[in-house]
């Protein structure tokens, strides 16, 4: 069977999406350009999001004391050993809020990355309250020559949850930023976390309908992980009853229930997160790697004879 996205996978996969754009595998190279966030530097708050520890996802070659060019060169060497098929690269401005600076600084950093051999575009991870018309216009100009993806940390559709985790912005601000980016012709992604404290399974499943209406090209989902060195770790230790953590099998089935209701035109970049095991306080998934989780997910889709968007209605 060929599904609406044009292949026989049971969900609209990121790997196929990249091949449609580049004709081959395209590898993201994480870059830490030394940004911060408005809920860290005091302009909106301090301490950052309660779940956040950037050490949980920054690769070893990625450090702000290195130049952008050095990080990209080391990233290419790192990934050549793991993914020999990658010839196209995207500089992934990942750590913290990568539009939270002056226009002059942003343009300099983005152009430094784009000048590197093999780099065909940029992925800019940021917050919805850290973009404005001027910054969207900058990304739009860059997109006339290069691939530009903008990735918004949304995390939840529920303002009560956003306040609880110290995000410092509302869901309505996310909707506005996504809309403006899409209208500018930028490839737009949003990031969500399942299992945040205070959200029921029913609320999380209901968000499929809300997300499906957003002007998104792609989405990233992952299960909540309690990471060492975060405010949430302290909250979890003090009041573990406030956290309803997903077990592995439970999460796979939950996500299939969710994806059945998700707009089939939206690409799913990922649905789990993998942090270094020493940093993970909970849940313990027996050190399962993302590729192994993906195999279980795809097998379960077949067993249930279902697919992304099967229950979706506009």
C-alpha positions as CSV (number, residue, x, y, z in Angstrom):
1,X,0.0,0.0,0.0
2,X,1.2,3.5,-0.8
3,X,0.2,6.1,1.8
4,X,-0.7,9.8,1.2
5,X,3.0,10.9,1.6
6,X,4.1,8.7,-1.3
7,X,5.7,5.6,0.1
8,X,4.8,2.4,2.0
9,X,5.9,3.4,5.5
10,X,3.0,3.7,7.8
11,X,3.9,7.2,8.9
12,X,5.2,10.3,7.1
13,X,8.9,9.8,8.0
14,X,11.7,12.4,8.2
15,X,14.2,10.2,6.2
16,X,11.8,10.1,3.3
17,X,11.1,13.9,3.6
18,X,14.9,14.6,3.4
19,X,15.3,12.4,0.4
20,X,12.4,14.2,-1.3
21,X,14.2,17.5,-0.7
22,X,17.8,16.6,-1.3
23,X,17.6,13.3,-3.3
24,X,19.7,11.6,-0.7
25,X,20.4,11.5,3.1
26,X,21.0,14.9,4.6
27,X,22.8,15.0,8.0
28,X,22.2,17.7,10.7
29,X,25.4,19.0,12.3
30,X,24.7,20.4,15.8
31,X,26.2,23.8,16.4
32,X,26.4,25.6,19.8
33,X,26.8,29.3,19.0
34,X,26.7,30.5,22.6
35,X,23.2,31.7,22.8
36,X,21.0,31.9,25.9
37,X,17.2,32.2,26.5
38,X,15.0,35.0,27.8
39,X,13.9,32.8,30.7
40,X,17.5,32.3,31.7
41,X,19.1,35.8,31.5
42,X,16.4,37.6,33.5
43,X,14.5,39.3,30.7
44,X,11.6,37.0,31.3
45,X,12.8,34.8,34.1
46,X,15.8,32.8,35.5
47,X,16.6,29.1,35.7
48,X,15.3,28.2,32.2
49,X,12.8,25.5,31.5
50,X,12.5,23.1,34.4
51,X,13.3,20.0,32.3
52,X,16.3,21.5,30.4
53,X,19.9,20.4,30.5
54,X,21.6,20.9,27.2
55,X,24.3,18.4,28.0
56,X,21.6,15.7,27.4
57,X,21.7,16.3,23.7
58,X,24.9,18.3,22.7
59,X,27.3,16.0,20.9
60,X,31.0,15.9,22.0
61,X,32.3,18.1,19.2
62,X,29.7,20.8,20.0
63,X,31.0,23.6,22.2
64,X,30.6,27.4,22.1
65,X,34.3,28.1,22.6
66,X,34.9,26.6,19.2
67,X,34.2,28.5,16.0
68,X,31.2,27.6,13.9
69,X,33.5,26.4,11.2
70,X,35.4,24.2,13.6
71,X,32.3,22.6,15.0
72,X,31.0,21.9,11.5
73,X,34.3,20.3,10.4
74,X,34.5,18.1,13.4
75,X,30.8,17.2,13.1
76,X,31.3,16.1,9.5
77,X,34.2,13.8,10.6
78,X,32.1,12.5,13.5
79,X,29.1,11.6,11.3
80,X,31.2,10.2,8.5
81,X,32.2,7.4,10.8
82,X,28.5,6.7,11.7
83,X,26.7,7.6,8.4
84,X,28.9,7.0,5.4
85,X,26.1,7.8,3.1
86,X,25.6,11.5,4.0
87,X,27.0,14.0,1.5
88,X,24.6,16.9,2.3
89,X,24.7,18.7,5.6
90,X,22.6,21.2,7.5
91,X,24.1,23.3,10.3
92,X,21.8,22.8,13.2
93,X,21.8,25.8,15.6
94,X,20.4,23.7,18.4
95,X,21.5,24.8,21.9
96,X,19.1,27.3,23.6
97,X,17.4,30.1,21.5
98,X,19.2,30.7,18.3
99,X,17.4,33.8,17.2
100,X,17.9,35.5,20.6
101,X,20.5,38.1,19.5
102,X,20.9,41.2,17.3
103,X,20.3,41.0,13.6
104,X,24.0,41.7,12.9
105,X,25.1,38.8,15.1
106,X,22.6,36.4,13.7
107,X,23.5,37.2,10.1
108,X,27.2,36.7,10.8
109,X,26.7,33.3,12.5
110,X,24.3,31.9,9.9
111,X,26.6,33.0,7.1
112,X,29.7,31.5,8.7
113,X,27.9,28.2,8.8
114,X,26.6,28.4,5.2
115,X,30.2,29.2,4.0
116,X,31.4,25.8,5.1
117,X,31.9,23.1,2.4
118,X,29.0,20.7,2.2
119,X,26.6,22.8,4.1
120,X,23.4,23.3,2.1
121,X,21.3,25.0,4.7
122,X,20.5,25.8,8.3
123,X,18.1,24.6,11.0
124,X,17.4,27.2,13.6
125,X,16.1,26.0,16.9
126,X,14.4,28.8,18.9
127,X,11.4,29.9,21.0
128,X,8.3,31.6,19.5
129,X,8.9,34.7,21.6
130,X,12.4,35.1,20.2
131,X,11.3,35.9,16.6
132,X,9.8,39.0,15.0
133,X,9.1,40.2,11.5
134,X,12.7,41.4,11.0
135,X,14.2,38.1,12.0
136,X,11.7,36.1,9.9
137,X,12.6,38.4,6.9
138,X,16.4,37.6,7.5
139,X,15.6,33.8,7.3
140,X,13.4,34.4,4.3
141,X,16.3,36.1,2.5
142,X,18.7,33.3,3.3
143,X,16.1,30.8,2.1
144,X,16.3,32.3,-1.4
145,X,19.7,30.6,-1.8
146,X,19.8,27.9,0.9
147,X,17.5,25.5,2.7
148,X,16.2,27.1,5.9
149,X,14.3,25.2,8.6
150,X,13.0,26.9,11.7
151,X,12.2,24.8,14.7
152,X,10.1,26.1,17.5
153,X,10.1,24.7,21.0
154,X,6.3,24.6,21.8
155,X,6.3,21.7,24.3
156,X,2.6,21.8,25.1
157,X,-0.7,23.2,23.8
158,X,-1.7,23.9,27.4
159,X,-0.9,27.3,28.9
160,X,-1.2,25.9,32.4
161,X,1.6,23.4,31.7
162,X,3.8,26.0,30.0
163,X,3.6,28.1,33.1
164,X,4.4,25.2,35.3
165,X,7.6,24.3,33.4
166,X,8.7,27.9,33.3
167,X,8.6,28.3,29.5
168,X,7.8,32.0,29.7
169,X,5.6,32.1,26.7
170,X,2.0,31.1,25.7
171,X,0.7,28.6,23.2
172,X,-0.9,31.5,21.4
173,X,2.6,33.0,20.8
174,X,3.7,29.7,19.3
175,X,0.7,29.6,16.9
176,X,1.5,33.2,15.8
177,X,5.2,32.5,15.2
178,X,4.5,29.3,13.3
179,X,1.9,31.1,11.1
180,X,4.3,34.0,10.3
181,X,7.1,31.6,9.4
182,X,4.9,29.5,7.2
183,X,3.6,32.6,5.4
184,X,7.2,33.6,4.8
185,X,7.8,30.3,3.0
186,X,10.1,28.9,5.7
187,X,10.1,25.1,6.4
188,X,8.6,25.1,9.9
189,X,8.9,22.5,12.7
190,X,7.5,22.3,16.2
191,X,8.7,20.4,19.2
192,X,6.4,18.8,21.9
193,X,6.9,16.7,25.0
194,X,4.5,14.0,26.2
195,X,4.2,13.3,29.9
196,X,4.8,16.8,31.4
197,X,3.4,17.0,34.9
198,X,-0.3,17.8,35.2
199,X,-1.3,16.7,31.7
200,X,-3.6,13.7,31.4
201,X,-3.3,11.1,28.6
202,X,-6.7,12.4,27.3
203,X,-5.3,16.0,27.1
204,X,-2.2,14.8,25.3
205,X,-4.2,12.8,22.7
206,X,-6.6,15.7,22.2
207,X,-3.6,17.9,21.2
208,X,-3.3,15.8,18.0
209,X,-6.3,17.8,16.6
210,X,-4.8,21.1,17.7
211,X,-1.4,20.4,16.2
212,X,-2.9,19.1,13.0
213,X,-4.3,22.5,12.3
214,X,-1.0,24.4,12.7
215,X,0.9,25.4,9.6
216,X,3.7,22.9,10.1
217,X,5.9,21.0,7.8
218,X,7.2,18.7,10.5
219,X,7.0,17.9,14.2
220,X,9.2,16.4,16.9
221,X,7.8,14.5,19.8
222,X,9.5,12.9,22.7
223,X,8.6,11.3,26.0
224,X,9.4,13.3,29.1
225,X,12.8,12.3,30.6
226,X,13.9,13.5,34.1
227,X,17.4,14.7,33.5
228,X,20.1,15.2,36.2
229,X,21.0,18.8,37.0
230,X,17.5,20.2,36.2
231,X,14.9,21.9,38.4
232,X,12.5,19.1,37.4
233,X,14.9,16.5,38.9
234,X,14.5,18.2,42.2
235,X,10.7,18.4,41.8
236,X,10.6,14.7,40.9
237,X,12.7,13.6,43.9
238,X,10.6,15.7,46.3
239,X,7.2,14.8,44.8
240,X,7.4,11.7,42.5
241,X,3.6,11.3,42.8
242,X,3.2,14.4,40.6
243,X,4.8,12.6,37.7
244,X,3.1,9.9,35.6
245,X,6.0,8.6,33.6
246,X,5.5,6.5,30.5
247,X,6.7,2.9,30.4
248,X,8.2,1.9,27.1
249,X,5.4,-0.4,25.9
250,X,2.8,2.1,27.1
251,X,4.5,5.0,25.2
252,X,4.6,3.1,21.9
253,X,0.9,2.3,22.1
254,X,0.1,5.8,23.2
255,X,2.0,7.3,20.3
256,X,0.2,5.1,17.8
257,X,-3.1,6.2,19.3
258,X,-1.8,9.8,18.8
259,X,-0.5,9.4,15.3
260,X,-3.7,7.9,14.1
261,X,-5.3,11.3,14.7
262,X,-2.4,13.4,13.3
263,X,-2.6,15.2,10.0
264,X,-0.9,12.9,7.5
265,X,0.7,15.9,5.7
266,X,2.9,16.6,8.7
267,X,6.3,14.9,8.7
268,X,7.2,13.2,12.0
269,X,10.9,13.8,12.6
270,X,11.0,11.8,15.8
271,X,8.8,10.4,18.5
272,X,11.3,9.5,21.3
273,X,14.3,11.2,22.9
274,X,17.6,9.5,23.8
275,X,19.8,11.1,26.4
276,X,23.1,9.7,27.8
277,X,22.0,7.0,30.3
278,X,24.1,8.5,33.2
279,X,22.0,11.7,32.9
280,X,18.6,10.0,32.9
281,X,16.9,9.8,36.3
282,X,13.6,8.4,34.9
283,X,12.0,6.6,33.2
284,X,14.4,3.7,32.8
285,X,13.8,2.1,29.4
286,X,16.6,-0.4,29.7
287,X,19.0,1.8,27.6
288,X,16.9,1.4,24.5
289,X,18.4,3.3,21.5
290,X,16.2,5.3,19.1
291,X,16.8,2.9,16.2
292,X,15.6,0.0,18.3
293,X,12.6,1.9,19.5
294,X,11.7,2.8,15.9
295,X,11.7,-0.9,14.9
296,X,9.3,-1.7,17.7
297,X,7.1,1.2,16.7
298,X,7.0,0.2,13.0
299,X,6.3,-3.4,14.0
300,X,3.4,-2.4,16.3
301,X,1.9,-0.3,13.5
302,X,1.8,-3.4,11.3
303,X,0.4,-5.5,14.1
304,X,-2.4,-3.0,14.7
305,X,-2.8,-2.5,10.9
306,X,-2.9,1.3,11.3
307,X,-1.0,4.4,10.1
308,X,-0.6,8.1,10.5
309,X,-3.8,9.9,9.9
310,X,-6.1,6.9,9.8
311,X,-8.5,8.6,12.1
312,X,-7.8,12.1,11.1
313,X,-10.6,14.3,9.8
314,X,-10.3,18.0,8.8
